[in-house]
Amino acid sequence: MARFPELRNRVAIVTGGTTGIGKAIAKELIDEDVRVMITALKNSVRAQRSVAELGASGGAVEYFIGDAANASDVQRMVEAASSRFGPVDILVNSAGGFPARRPVWETSEEEWDLVINANLKSVFLCTKAVLPQMIERGWGRIINIASEAGRMPVNTTAAHYAASKAGVIGFTKHVALETANKGVTVNATAPATTWSERVRNLYGDEVTRKMFESKSPMGRLAETSEQAGIVTFLCSDAASYITGACIDVAGAKVMI
C-alpha cells in the first residue's frame, strides 16, 4: 500500500538506479506508483535484470543507457523520460563511483577528474536539465545522494571522493536557495556504509563486515531500504517545507 498517494503518476529519474541504493530508491518510488526511469552507464545483463525485477509488480519503469556526466547524454535522458512518461517531477542523483583508494600525493589528475565528474558534475548536469520543467510547473523534488565522507573525514585515502561528496552537499544547499520560492525542493542524504551489492562484492567477507559494523554505534550496517525510505519521504508533501537539508542516514555515526 502506498504511503504517499500524492506521488501517484509522478515521473522520476533515478540515476544509477540499476543497483544498490539507487535501485532500492527506484523500487520505493515504483511502490508509490511513481513512473520511473533508471539510468545506467552501459547496457548489461545486470541492468536488464534490474528493470525486469523492478517492473515485476506491474509498475511503470524504463531504463536509459548513458553517462550522467555527459551533457548530451543527460539531455537525451530527460527527453526520453519526458517522451515516455511526461515531464520530470522527481530527480534522484544516485549515480557515482568510488575508485581505488590512494593518498592524494599518489592520485593522478585523471583519477581526480573521473571521480569529480562521476559524483559531482553529474549532479550539476542532471539538475540543470530538469529544473526548467520543474520551475515552469511550480513543483519538483531533487534529492542528491552524498555520503558521510562529504560530512567528515572517514578514511585517509579518498580525498577525491570526499571532495566530490562535500561538493554535492554544497551544491544542494545553493540550488535549494535559488529555487526556494519556485515550488522546488532540493535536499541531500549522506549515507554511511550501506550493505549494498557493491559493498557485499568488495567487503563481503565476515572479518571485513564485522570491522565496518564495529564502527557503527548501532552495531550494524544500513540496509539499502533504509536509505531509500528517507528519499521517498523527501519527495512527499509531508516534506514540502524541507529544502537545503542534508540528512545523515548513518546510525549516529555522523551527527552534524
Backbone torsions as a table, in degrees:
resi	resn	phi	psi	omega
1	MET	NA	133.0	-178.8
2	ALA	-66.6	137.0	176.8
3	ARG	-84.2	-28.5	-173.8
4	PHE	-127.8	81.1	-175.1
5	PRO	-60.5	-20.5	178.8
6	GLU	-66.8	-14.2	179.3
7	LEU	-86.3	-7.6	-177.7
8	ARG	-55.8	129.1	178.0
9	ASN	70.5	7.6	168.9
10	ARG	-66.6	159.9	-178.5
11	VAL	-114.7	129.0	-177.1
12	ALA	-127.9	145.7	165.7
13	ILE	-111.6	128.8	175.1
14	VAL	-119.8	105.1	177.9
15	THR	-74.5	146.5	-176.4
16	GLY	64.5	31.5	-172.1
17	GLY	-89.3	11.9	-178.5
18	THR	-93.7	-5.9	-177.2
19	THR	-156.3	162.6	170.3
20	GLY	59.1	-139.8	-177.9
21	ILE	-61.1	-41.3	-179.9
22	GLY	-59.6	-42.2	178.9
23	LYS	-65.6	-40.8	178.5
24	ALA	-63.4	-38.3	177.1
25	ILE	-64.6	-45.6	178.6
26	ALA	-57.8	-42.4	179.5
27	LYS	-62.5	-44.6	179.4
28	GLU	-59.7	-44.6	-178.5
29	LEU	-66.5	-41.0	177.2
30	ILE	-61.4	-38.7	177.5
31	ASP	-64.1	-22.4	176.1
32	GLU	-90.9	11.5	179.9
33	ASP	66.6	27.5	171.1
34	VAL	-82.5	142.2	175.3
35	ARG	-88.7	122.4	-165.1
36	VAL	-122.2	132.9	167.0
37	MET	-110.1	121.1	175.3
38	ILE	-100.1	153.9	-178.6
39	THR	-122.7	152.4	175.4
40	ALA	-141.8	151.9	-178.2
41	LEU	-68.6	-33.1	-179.9
42	LYS	-147.6	155.2	177.0
43	ASN	-70.3	139.2	-177.8
44	SER	-159.6	164.5	175.3
45	VAL	-60.7	-38.0	-179.6
46	ARG	-62.6	-43.5	179.6
47	ALA	-62.5	-44.6	179.8
48	GLN	-64.8	-39.5	178.7
49	ARG	-65.1	-39.7	-179.9
50	SER	-63.0	-43.0	178.6
51	VAL	-62.0	-43.1	179.2
52	ALA	-62.2	-42.6	-179.9
53	GLU	-65.9	-44.3	-177.6
54	LEU	-67.4	-31.1	-179.2
55	GLY	-91.3	0.7	-174.1
56	ALA	-63.1	-28.4	-178.7
57	SER	-85.0	1.8	179.3
58	GLY	96.6	4.0	179.2
59	GLY	-71.7	160.6	180.0
60	ALA	-87.9	112.2	-179.3
61	VAL	-145.2	138.2	174.3
62	GLU	-133.5	165.7	174.4
63	TYR	-132.3	153.1	-176.6
64	PHE	-126.8	133.1	178.3
65	ILE	-99.3	120.2	179.8
66	GLY	176.8	172.1	-176.9
67	ASP	-98.8	116.2	-179.5
68	ALA	-67.7	-10.3	177.0
69	ALA	-101.1	12.6	178.5
70	ASN	-116.9	121.5	-171.6
71	ALA	-60.4	-41.8	-178.1
72	SER	-69.3	-37.7	176.0
73	ASP	-63.1	-41.3	-179.3
74	VAL	-64.4	-41.7	178.5
75	GLN	-62.1	-42.1	177.7
76	ARG	-65.1	-36.0	178.6
77	MET	-61.9	-47.8	-179.5
78	VAL	-65.9	-40.3	177.5
79	GLU	-63.1	-40.3	179.8
80	ALA	-65.1	-43.9	179.2
81	ALA	-64.2	-42.8	-178.8
82	SER	-66.4	-39.1	179.5
83	SER	-67.5	-39.3	-176.2
84	ARG	-78.8	-42.4	-170.6
85	PHE	-119.1	-27.2	-173.3
86	GLY	122.8	179.4	-178.3
87	PRO	-55.6	145.2	-175.9
88	VAL	-78.0	124.4	178.3
89	ASP	-97.8	-33.1	-171.1
90	ILE	-131.1	132.5	172.6
91	LEU	-123.8	125.9	172.5
92	VAL	-116.2	112.7	179.2
93	ASN	-89.2	94.4	-177.5
94	SER	-113.8	-11.1	-179.8
95	ALA	-67.0	149.4	178.0
96	GLY	170.5	-174.2	-178.6
97	GLY	-154.1	157.9	177.6
98	PHE	-138.7	94.5	-176.9
99	PRO	-78.8	-168.2	-178.5
100	ALA	-58.0	138.6	177.7
101	ARG	-80.1	137.7	174.0
102	ARG	-161.1	153.7	179.3
103	PRO	-63.6	158.4	-173.2
104	VAL	-60.7	-33.1	-178.9
105	TRP	-72.9	-10.1	175.3
106	GLU	-108.2	1.9	-178.8
107	THR	-85.1	126.8	-179.8
108	SER	-79.9	159.6	175.8
109	GLU	-60.6	-37.0	179.0
110	GLU	-62.3	-44.1	178.3
111	GLU	-63.6	-43.2	179.2
112	TRP	-58.6	-50.1	-178.9
113	ASP	-62.4	-38.7	-179.6
114	LEU	-59.4	-46.0	-177.5
115	VAL	-71.5	-44.5	179.3
116	ILE	-61.4	-42.1	179.1
117	ASN	-64.4	-47.9	-176.2
118	ALA	-65.1	-39.4	-171.2
119	ASN	-98.6	-25.2	-174.5
120	LEU	-119.7	-50.0	179.0
121	LYS	-59.2	-38.2	179.5
122	SER	-60.4	-39.0	179.3
123	VAL	-64.7	-44.0	177.4
124	PHE	-60.1	-50.7	-175.3
125	LEU	-64.2	-44.2	-178.8
126	CYS	-67.8	-40.7	178.0
127	THR	-62.5	-47.1	179.3
128	LYS	-58.6	-37.5	-175.4
129	ALA	-71.6	-33.7	-176.0
130	VAL	-94.4	-21.1	-173.5
131	LEU	-59.8	-41.0	179.7
132	PRO	-56.1	-41.4	177.4
133	GLN	-62.5	-45.4	-177.0
134	MET	-65.5	-44.8	-178.7
135	ILE	-64.9	-40.3	179.9
136	GLU	-60.7	-38.0	-177.6
137	ARG	-92.3	-8.9	177.2
138	GLY	73.6	24.3	177.8
139	TRP	-156.2	133.5	175.5
140	GLY	-172.3	155.0	176.7
141	ARG	-134.2	125.2	175.2
142	ILE	-123.2	125.6	177.9
143	ILE	-126.5	123.4	-178.8
144	ASN	-106.4	129.4	179.7
145	ILE	-89.6	107.1	179.2
146	ALA	-94.5	-132.1	-178.3
147	SER	-170.9	156.3	171.0
148	GLU	-56.7	-28.7	-179.7
149	ALA	-67.0	-21.4	175.2
150	GLY	-82.2	-10.7	179.7
151	ARG	-96.2	-35.8	-176.2
152	MET	-162.2	154.8	177.7
153	PRO	-63.8	129.9	179.8
154	VAL	-117.7	-12.8	171.8
155	ASN	-156.3	175.1	-171.6
156	THR	-102.2	7.6	-173.3
157	THR	-138.7	41.4	179.6
158	ALA	-149.6	49.1	-178.1
159	ALA	-61.2	-39.1	-179.2
160	HIS	-63.3	-43.0	179.9
161	TYR	-66.3	-45.9	-179.9
162	ALA	-61.2	-42.9	179.6
163	ALA	-63.4	-41.0	-179.3
164	SER	-65.2	-41.1	-177.6
165	LYS	-75.8	-33.7	172.5
166	ALA	-63.7	-37.6	176.0
167	GLY	-62.5	-39.7	177.4
168	VAL	-59.8	-42.7	-179.5
169	ILE	-65.7	-45.2	177.8
170	GLY	-62.5	-42.7	178.2
171	PHE	-61.4	-43.2	179.2
172	THR	-56.1	-48.1	-177.1
173	LYS	-65.0	-40.9	-178.1
174	HIS	-68.5	-45.0	-180.0
175	VAL	-65.9	-33.6	175.5
176	ALA	-59.3	-40.7	178.8
177	LEU	-67.4	-41.0	179.8
178	GLU	-63.0	-32.0	-172.7
179	THR	-109.3	9.5	-171.5
180	ALA	-59.9	-31.7	-178.4
181	ASN	-103.6	22.1	-176.1
182	LYS	-118.7	10.9	178.1
183	GLY	80.6	10.4	-178.0
184	VAL	-114.4	131.5	173.1
185	THR	-109.2	144.3	-177.2
186	VAL	-133.3	116.4	-177.3
187	ASN	-136.3	167.8	177.0
188	ALA	-132.0	157.5	167.2
189	THR	-120.1	151.1	-179.9
190	ALA	-123.5	87.8	-179.0
191	PRO	-71.3	144.6	163.2
192	ALA	-82.6	-180.0	179.8
193	THR	-53.3	128.1	-173.0
194	THR	-121.2	143.0	-175.6
195	TRP	-76.9	69.3	-178.9
196	SER	-95.3	174.5	177.9
197	GLU	-59.2	-42.2	-179.4
198	ARG	-63.6	-44.3	-180.0
199	VAL	-65.2	-40.3	177.6
200	ARG	-61.4	-41.1	-179.2
201	ASN	-68.6	-38.2	-176.9
202	LEU	-82.5	-40.7	-169.7
203	TYR	-130.7	33.6	-170.9
204	GLY	-76.9	-8.7	-179.6
205	ASP	-70.2	154.6	-172.1
206	GLU	-62.1	-38.4	-177.9
207	VAL	-64.3	-46.8	-178.1
208	THR	-67.6	-39.8	178.9
209	ARG	-61.5	-44.1	179.4
210	LYS	-63.6	-32.9	177.0
211	MET	-63.5	-46.5	177.7
212	PHE	-62.6	-43.1	-178.4
213	GLU	-64.3	-32.7	-179.7
214	SER	-67.1	-20.9	179.5
215	LYS	-86.1	-8.8	-178.7
216	SER	-95.9	127.1	175.9
217	PRO	-57.2	-26.1	178.5
218	MET	-84.3	-7.7	176.3
219	GLY	75.9	16.8	178.7
220	ARG	-156.6	165.6	173.9
221	LEU	-87.5	156.0	175.0
222	ALA	-70.8	150.3	170.1
223	GLU	-90.7	154.2	-179.2
224	THR	-60.9	-32.6	179.3
225	SER	-64.4	-29.7	178.7
226	GLU	-72.7	-30.6	174.7
227	GLN	-73.8	-34.8	-177.5
228	ALA	-71.7	-34.2	-174.7
229	GLY	-59.5	-41.6	-178.9
230	ILE	-68.6	-31.4	178.8
231	VAL	-66.4	-44.7	178.0
232	THR	-60.4	-42.2	176.9
233	PHE	-58.9	-43.8	-178.7
234	LEU	-65.7	-21.0	175.6
235	CYS	-79.6	-18.7	-169.1
236	SER	-84.1	167.9	175.5
237	ASP	-65.9	-24.2	179.1
238	ALA	-63.3	-21.3	-178.9
239	ALA	-108.0	21.4	-172.3
240	SER	-66.5	-18.5	178.3
241	TYR	-103.5	9.7	176.7
242	ILE	-101.7	114.9	174.0
243	THR	-151.6	145.3	-176.3
244	GLY	81.3	10.7	-178.5
245	ALA	-92.1	149.9	166.6
246	CYS	-121.2	112.8	-174.5
247	ILE	-98.3	120.5	178.5
248	ASP	-77.7	119.6	175.4
249	VAL	-110.8	75.2	-164.7
250	ALA	-137.2	12.8	174.9
251	GLY	56.9	40.3	179.2
252	ALA	73.2	6.3	177.6
253	LYS	-71.5	-35.8	177.9
254	VAL	-124.1	126.4	177.8
255	MET	-138.2	99.5	-177.5
256	ILE	-125.0	NA	NA
